[in-house]
Amino acid sequence: MVSSNLSSLAKQVEVERALVAAGIAVDNGVGLDGKEDTQTVSSNSDEHVIVYSTQDGEPHEILKLDARRALTKRLPNGKNAFWIPEMGGEAPPRTKGSVRCYLDPNFDESDNYYGTTRAWIDGIGLRGRTCNMMAPDKNNQMFTSDYDRDEHMAKKHRREWATIQAARERERTARYDRENRESREAMMALAQAAQGNVAARHRQGEGGVNATTQQ
């Protein structure tokens, strides 16, 4: 029990020193005795800082006011859940894929088949919807394939995924109708042009017969 308490205190000291070194907190002279808020966080309510997940190395932008809570969070194995350079050691390696959740604020697949962007997501009624509300302690998702991402959407964001699919279906239907209309109009134009050519040849033929008769 004593060993466990000492380990917890050591980790708290590590976090508090890192907060001060990073300029996130100011040393107020209170001894580092393992109690919460031993250092004063120096931040306006809208100032942010980057912390890194020790599980996958992904950076997370969070409020400075939430930094202590994130850095003192522990994984089931006892390790820190998040890291900043001032804590020392090697940065956790990035192990995630590059495919973002559709609800990620930085989502952009404008170069893919659908040409989907976050602006399009917002435009179909999902403005303000984000993956896990972008909470840094909920392991926001990145994926190694579109399939894995779509599975995530179907399980974690069912209503939003249904909205995206319905919007895509509406766009497909509208595109199909437009292409069919344009095809019909093109065929009608060709048919009318062909009829015009036949009529012109007919008139030319009649003109030739009349001229021969008059001679």
C-alpha positions in Angstrom: 0.0 0.0 0.0 2.9 2.4 0.9 4.6 1.5 -2.3 1.5 2.2 -4.3 1.0 5.6 -2.7 4.7 6.5 -3.3 4.3 5.5 -7.0 1.2 7.6 -7.3 2.9 10.6 -5.7 5.9 10.2 -8.0 3.7 10.3 -11.0 1.9 13.3 -9.7 5.2 15.1 -9.1 6.2 14.2 -12.7 3.0 15.7 -14.1 3.2 18.9 -12.0 6.9 19.5 -13.0 5.9 18.9 -16.7 3.0 21.4 -16.4 5.4 24.1 -15.0 8.1 23.3 -17.6 5.6 23.6 -20.4 4.3 26.9 -19.2 0.9 25.4 -18.6 1.0 25.9 -14.8 2.9 28.3 -12.5 4.7 27.1 -9.4 2.9 28.8 -6.5 5.4 27.5 -3.9 3.1 24.9 -2.5 4.9 21.6 -1.8 4.3 18.7 -4.2 2.5 16.4 -1.8 0.4 14.6 -4.3 -2.7 16.7 -3.7 -4.7 18.0 -6.6 -4.0 21.5 -7.9 -0.6 21.9 -6.2 0.3 24.2 -9.1 -1.9 27.0 -10.5 -2.8 26.5 -14.1 -2.1 29.8 -15.9 -4.6 30.0 -18.7 -7.5 31.8 -20.1 -10.6 29.6 -20.7 -10.0 29.4 -24.4 -6.2 28.7 -24.5 -5.2 25.3 -25.9 -2.3 22.9 -25.6 -1.3 19.7 -27.5 -1.0 16.4 -25.6 -0.2 13.1 -27.2 -1.9 9.7 -26.6 0.5 7.1 -25.3 -1.7 4.4 -26.9 -1.3 5.5 -30.5 0.8 8.7 -30.5 -2.0 10.9 -31.9 -1.9 14.6 -30.9 -4.9 16.1 -29.2 -5.6 19.8 -28.9 -7.2 20.4 -25.5 -7.9 23.3 -23.2 -5.0 24.2 -20.9 -7.5 24.0 -18.1 -8.0 20.3 -18.9 -4.2 19.5 -19.2 -3.8 18.3 -15.6 -6.8 16.0 -15.8 -5.5 14.5 -19.1 -1.9 14.1 -17.9 -2.9 12.4 -14.7 -5.3 10.0 -16.4 -4.0 6.4 -16.2 -4.5 3.4 -18.5 -5.6 0.0 -17.0 -1.9 -1.0 -17.0 -1.0 2.0 -14.8 0.8 4.0 -17.5 0.0 7.6 -18.3 -2.8 8.0 -20.9 -1.2 11.2 -22.4 2.2 12.7 -22.7 3.9 16.0 -23.4 7.6 16.5 -24.3 8.3 18.2 -20.9 7.5 14.8 -19.2 10.8 13.5 -20.8 11.5 10.3 -22.6 10.6 9.4 -26.2 7.4 10.6 -27.9 4.9 7.8 -28.2 5.0 6.3 -31.7 2.1 7.0 -34.0 0.4 3.7 -34.8 -3.0 4.8 -36.2 -4.0 5.0 -39.8 -4.7 8.2 -41.7 -8.4 7.7 -42.4 -10.4 10.2 -40.3 -13.9 9.7 -38.9 -16.5 11.6 -40.9 -17.2 13.7 -37.8 -13.6 14.8 -37.3 -13.4 18.6 -37.6 -10.4 18.2 -39.9 -12.1 15.6 -42.2 -11.3 16.2 -45.8 -11.6 13.6 -48.6 -12.2 16.0 -51.4 -10.0 13.9 -53.7 -11.9 10.6 -53.2 -14.8 9.2 -55.3 -17.5 11.1 -53.4 -15.5 14.3 -52.9 -16.7 14.6 -49.3 -15.5 17.4 -47.1 -16.3 18.6 -43.6 -18.1 21.6 -45.3 -20.4 19.0 -47.0 -20.9 17.2 -43.7 -21.9 20.4 -42.0 -24.2 21.3 -45.0 -26.4 18.2 -44.6 -27.3 19.1 -41.1 -24.4 17.7 -39.0 -22.8 21.0 -38.1 -21.3 20.8 -34.7 -21.4 17.0 -34.5 -17.9 15.6 -33.8 -16.5 12.2 -32.9 -16.9 11.7 -29.1 -17.4 15.5 -29.0 -13.6 15.5 -29.5 -13.0 14.7 -25.8 -9.2 14.0 -25.5 -9.7 11.2 -23.0 -12.0 9.2 -25.3 -9.5 8.2 -27.9 -10.9 9.9 -31.0 -10.7 7.6 -33.9 -8.3 7.3 -36.9 -8.5 4.2 -39.1 -6.3 2.2 -41.5 -9.1 1.8 -44.1 -12.4 3.2 -45.3 -14.0 -0.1 -44.3 -12.9 0.3 -40.7 -14.1 3.9 -40.6 -17.5 3.0 -42.0 -17.8 0.2 -39.5 -17.1 2.7 -36.8 -19.7 5.1 -38.2 -22.3 2.3 -38.3 -21.7 1.4 -34.6 -20.8 4.7 -32.9 -22.6 7.3 -35.0 -25.7 5.5 -36.4 -27.9 8.6 -36.9 -25.1 10.6 -38.4 -24.1 7.7 -40.7 -27.7 7.3 -41.8 -27.9 11.1 -42.6 -24.7 10.8 -44.7 -25.9 7.8 -46.6 -29.4 9.4 -47.2 -27.7 12.6 -48.5 -25.5 10.6 -50.8 -28.4 8.7 -52.1 -30.3 11.9 -52.9 -27.2 13.2 -54.7 -26.9 10.0 -56.7 -30.6 10.1 -57.6 -30.3 13.7 -58.7 -27.2 13.0 -60.7 -28.8 10.0 -62.3 -31.9 12.0 -63.3 -29.7 14.9 -64.6 -27.6 12.5 -66.7 -30.6 10.8 -68.1 -32.2 14.1 -69.0 -29.0 15.3 -70.6 -28.8 12.1 -72.5 -32.4 12.3 -73.8 -31.9 15.9 -74.8 -28.7 15.0 -76.7 -30.5 12.1 -78.5 -33.4 14.4 -79.4 -31.0 17.0 -80.7 -29.3 14.3 -82.8 -32.6 13.0 -84.1 -33.7 16.5 -85.0 -30.4 17.2 -86.8 -30.8 13.9 -88.7 -34.4 14.8 -89.7 -33.1 18.2 -90.9 -30.4 16.5 -93.0 -33.0 14.2 -94.6 -35.3 17.1 -95.3 -32.5 19.1 -96.9 -31.5 16.1 -99.1 -35.1 15.7 -100.1 -35.4 19.3 -101.1 -32.2 19.1 -103.1 -33.5 16.0 -104.8 -36.8 17.7 -105.7 -34.9 20.6 -107.1 -32.8 18.4 -109.3 -35.9 16.6 -110.7 -37.7 19.8 -111.5 -34.6 21.2 -113.2 -34.4 18.1 -115.5 -38.1 18.2 -116.3 -37.9 21.9 -117.4 -35.0 21.1 -119.8 
